Amino acid sequence: MKTIVISLGGSVLTPSLEENRVAVYAEVLRAISQVYKTFVVIGGGGEARRFISAARALGADEATADEIGIMVTRLNATLLMIALGNEVYPRVAESPREAVEYAYKSDLVVAGGVTPGQTTDTVAAVIAEESHASCIINLTSVDGIYSDDPKLVKNAEKFSELTPEELSLIVGKTPLCAGSNTVFDSVAVKILARSHIPLLVLDGRDPDTLQKAVLCGSHRGTIVRSPEINLPF
């Protein structure tokens, strides 16, 4: 069974606690885990950024703000774990090594943040490297990778395919601070490049987009890979 790692943004999974996509994503992930060993790394999203802003206003340093953001990622991951029931390993992995160990007992493992200064994209990339994954899928609130933030720049160019080196130039513009929001962080891109693991960036606001990509090979996202590397689906 091949392995995939999914980096699922918190703003995609839980745009709000009242209107969330947890149950729908649980159904999609159940189907995918029948075909692929699946790791899902959950971000903190807007809720984490709100807690981080409150902590900064109270005088917290960036490391402490990061720790607070990590707590929120694990809360989001716990919600998903509850929705998945018996079909997921019954603990949220708190390190890449722990995630890989859990995968010996379950084909579906959920994780959150791990270390201050490290985004959940980087956690996903490290898990992918340690598990020898065939692919990373990043589910975000845009439909691929653009030359600039398409929410801010009207004529931003969307890319259908990039190399890791080209992506590094795009995401390198984003500063590293607690709660930073970029399509895929620069450290994670470097891990992808050295591991030769392809990345697929998809619009995660519709969970069916993930299912169609993985189980049907149909998507309109952005692929990041070296020319000789292929997606597993």
Buried (B, 14 or more C-beta within 10 A) or exposed (E): EEBBBBBBBBBBBBBEEEEBBBEBBBEBBBEBBEBBBBBBBBBBBBBBBEBBEEBBEEEBEBEBBBBBBBBBBBBBBBBBBEBBEEBBBEBBBBBBEBBBEBBEEBBBBBBBBBBBEBBBBBBBBBBBBBBEBBBBBBBBBBBBBBEEBBEEEEEBEBBEEBBBEEBBEBBEEBEEEBBEBBBBBBBBBBBBBEBEBBBBBBBBBBBEBBBBBBBEEEBEBBBBBEEEBEBBB
